[in-house]
């Protein structure tokens, strides 16, 4: 089974969204990626269509942007 991917940057908005997502969904079905700690994954996220974080990429490839914590450009700096 393919997992959803939850991208975030560690900001308060992102952490709050992560807590909510993990409570709503089966945590074993989600890969959590902290882009602030693993900048090598920024390009992967952008290629999937992530424009800002927090964002959830579903197994079918849909990108669900949740609230607004930071743009991808902010993470590159």
C-alpha positions in Angstrom: 0.0 0.0 0.0 1.3 3.4 -0.9 1.5 5.9 1.9 0.4 9.6 2.1 3.3 12.0 2.6 2.9 14.9 5.1 5.4 17.6 4.4 6.2 20.3 7.0 8.9 22.7 8.2 8.6 22.5 12.0 6.8 25.8 12.5 3.9 26.0 15.0 1.3 25.8 12.2 3.0 22.7 10.7 3.4 20.9 14.0 -0.3 21.6 14.9 -1.4 20.2 11.5 0.9 17.2 11.9 -0.7 16.4 15.3 -4.2 16.7 13.8 -3.4 14.6 10.7 -1.8 11.8 12.8 -4.9 11.7 15.0 -7.3 11.6 12.1 -5.4 9.0 10.0 -3.6 5.7 10.7 -0.1 6.9 11.5 1.3 3.8 9.7 -0.2 5.1 6.5 1.7 8.4 6.6 5.3 9.3 6.0 6.2 12.5 7.8 8.9 14.6 6.1 10.4 17.6 8.0 11.7 19.8 5.2 13.5 22.1 7.6 15.7 19.1 8.7 15.9 17.3 5.4 16.3 20.0 2.7 17.2 17.3 0.1 13.5 16.4 0.0 12.4 20.0 -1.0 12.9 19.2 -4.8 11.0 16.0 -4.4 8.1 17.8 -2.7 8.1 20.5 -5.4 8.0 17.9 -8.1 4.9 16.4 -6.5 3.2 19.8 -6.6 3.8 21.0 -3.1 3.8 24.9 -3.1 3.7 25.5 0.7 3.8 23.6 3.9 2.1 22.0 5.7 0.9 19.8 2.9 -0.4 16.3 2.5 0.3 14.3 -0.7 -2.2 11.5 -1.1 -1.4 8.1 -2.6 -3.1 9.2 -5.8 -0.9 12.2 -6.1 -3.3 14.9 -5.0 -1.7 17.7 -2.9 -3.7 19.0 0.0 -2.3 22.3 1.2 -3.3 22.7 4.8 -3.4 26.2 6.3 -0.2 28.2 5.6 3.1 27.8 7.4 5.8 28.6 4.8 6.3 28.7 1.1 8.8 26.3 -0.5 10.9 29.4 -1.4 11.2 30.2 2.3 12.6 26.7 3.0 15.3 27.1 0.4 16.8 30.1 2.1 
